[in-house]
Amino acid sequence: MSISTPQQAELCLQQGEYADAERIAGQLLERDASSALHWKLLGLAQLKLERTAEAQGSLEQALRCDSQDEYVVALLAEVYLLVGEAESAQQVLLKALSGASQPVALCLLLAQVYTQRGDALAAQSIYRQLLDQQPGNPVVCLQWGLLLKQCRQPQEAETLFRQGLMSAPNDLQLSDELSKALMANGHLKAARRQSQEALKIDPTNIVSHFTLAKVTKYQGSLPEALSLLRRCIELLVSRYVALPPLASAKSGPAMDVKQGEALLWKTLAGLNQVGVHAFATSGTLLGLVREGGLLPFDKDIDIGLPFAEIEAAVAYMRANDWQEEEQSFGLRNPRAFYHSASGFNMDLCGFEAQPARGACLGGFWLKHGLSQWDRITQYPPLELQRVVRAEGEVWQLSDPESWLESLYGDWRTPDPAFDTVISAKNLKGFSLLTQYYALMKSVGYAWAGAHSKALKFVDLYLARLPNDTLLVELQALLKERLKAESDEL
């Protein structure tokens, strides 16, 4: 009978035979349980088999056998991050970096740990030291740039992505991030050129097509944006077997409802003082009326106002520590803002009265492009009343229930799957901009492996345009993939 060897276990790992690799590693440990290599092989196999807790134990044992193994340190730190033990990851990395050796890979991991723990300054200090040692290191430039992007510093992020590309001109991730930073900074022509350069390197790169679609939408070239998204779908369909497995749905952190409400009322009172008739609308209004407070997992605070007053509102926001997000994503309505001190987002949603129709119009209106492409929603007449709160006088809708019914239909019954962008009951038609958002969400979720979410938006699209053969094909493939995943469970 042949004797198992580490080389056999490594070969099994390379060939994707993870159960065999685990079995061989177990046999090796029966012969020598003091070998760091044997424990490492077992941990790697368990990781591949998605048995994270067992892998963590095996890698911890490997590190006890050889505390200098940088690969094990890195693997273990990544496992700690995976299971949410950022403090343990920090401790194991700091211990490994306490000597004279300062491996770049471990330093980068430590910076990621600091980022995950909310210590951006400590992470940036590491990145700065690494770039001093290795100017233009593309990995350092990418990670630091991504952190600055997260910190809403797109100009600084743009500089780093450029530096990284000078060292690695064919790095598609750096190229894509530079395009997005250029967009955020309002340099749309440069962003377009950057995405086009990336597509010269790889004409089948889905991410580059996706980003270019965003750029062209910002520019108001909506037919071109839709064409690019359809190209993304063609590429998805052609390589569908290579897509990642279904991603677990991850909710963002819950909104601090009390802090959000305090910010809402303070902002409404402040806007009233400068003559703006601002009021709670959309998801914010739904939470206040149905739940008695903001919805904890809502993404932002929604404020409505007459569109004629939007520039006065923008001036107020900028004077009170709010910064506009990415040129409001190429829209003149709504205007999107971020509050750096609290981390909250707020949308200023403009409405125009239509007395002849006995209604008012809202929605998403392009900054550039044709008005018939806009996403239009129709509401009841805008009637407001002034109320007095501790924060000051604020405006509110006189009949919020009719406003909610126009948008949601049965607003009293919670529906977590309802998407106001595509499913709003008061949508006027199925404009090019609405189609853009439906395709953007379909492609984004499918590419991320969130197939059930992707299918929801494909279904919504096909409910309006049932004869779109490309979307029918994507719908069939998504259903097939979901069935296969269900059968595996």
Steps between C-alpha positions, in 0.01 A plus 500: 500500500640843401583749772320834487723802441454878532554522124193281444288725721626809317420341163145419616456862608620622160257264321203595716483161673458653844350199681797287387739774610336504844522121526871499407577785742327301774719198423810719510401634842456146632869450421622841616264734687782748566537599133384851418480399134256217572271726705521766229396253231209385714391860561517583128287198411243589767487857374429377148228274640350808669549362850636825634494421873701179450742680267554766764594236758738324260676823401532606864671167567727551198606836643577342836732261321669775298435857608717636215293363213380820330258314274323343797488836677336655195255214457402505866452877498273470197299228676462722806374780276262257332340401830490856633789471747690808386668542840649148479620576147666816624673320786643219285626748239656737754681208660635383163610855413669567833838378376742649252316349202207705366349298211291718272217246482459497878519880519224524239287256696551700818388814318185317392439395860532860618257604226247237606532617861433859396854632557562664162791707633695192611436333164615807309815518710591148385424578136711817519800308639465231235489754217805675642682167475349395164378808308220418259437148638171424318353287779568766763365774272184298436428420865578850624295651219204279588525613863505866394200436276320350800595811700343722228835635380473433124765751394766339717382157386533608136864598560583158649326305224702700245824420683414131505422496129838653419657184646235260369338657191301185416348454846128500424388548861715809539373626166139447603548672835668794327200531268263505798715755685503723191121471487469594866720804436290610203761418232259308278696521172813371672299224670359396164848487342633294791224238470549487123874442550419213736276343236788514251697280741208258548193555277308233694549655843155532655608743772641747246177488297299549821703803606488650151122462510496712817724763340279529191190526719664785694567666164137458398576249222234261623453289182874431503487412871220250436697349212801453729286333768357266239856414400565416867204263490626337180836442668332367815292256300796381295713419806230423749652173621798697628297732723555479876260303721197664655621773734342518842291812535675747724307787648681822575523619858168608648431872494533674836132595498518758779801674348338490157176649626685778683688582177177488298312747720801727539542514121130558434493783755816653353362484147179667616704786643646571154158488333504142371176300535669168579317192630554128559424281198544146358653246739552761770131595490401132497700434816363805683137425416493120520766428761511825693868550415759449229533155347818354656632344178410786268804617304447873528271781613259629235391864501251646253469863395374712208753459220519878460655516848762229449797734441424687823488163677831394344662822621372433853629142496847601385516767770411242768765229455322302227694414185342405168556139400663440159329798331170340608574210263429699186154614618352844553230341712535363762817653640701259715696606809726341761553622857858413597452568873217246535543277195141559385386545140215732406317545170332830408206395282345779294132511398328713238131591525276404208176691578333395173543135596416551866837343584872565538793326337818363652751231413855484363585771249821494299738794515584436134289321242142519379215562743297211353768263629443605862343273759174680588270432796162665554369595846187668636505882518773630731323637807707583807435614854735660747555331839702608801759265649773540758747547213291783355225536239496234229278411205316173453251357251137575582391155379800264530284188460392588144861584414616160629219317320596658169859374538462164676138393451439299818748692712365365828631147432881478524662369180880477540539397134327813364732715286377854460727572202350228276176402675351838600123488441502857368762450227407667172589241236828310482746766390858446386629613840274250681620229261858604578450448874329164447786374281765650730357311798453179299861501380645609835324230701563226240871585486519493881336156507180627667283319248164525677534879519612517138198292396265739682616792287502296179140401573405863562661601171327223305164589654533825301690373193412128475641452148860591584668174398833579669330555836287189450823304451651649816177424690515133396866470601437661839213260567719209396780614728267547797352154447847345488594677823177385664570139395847521657358593842 
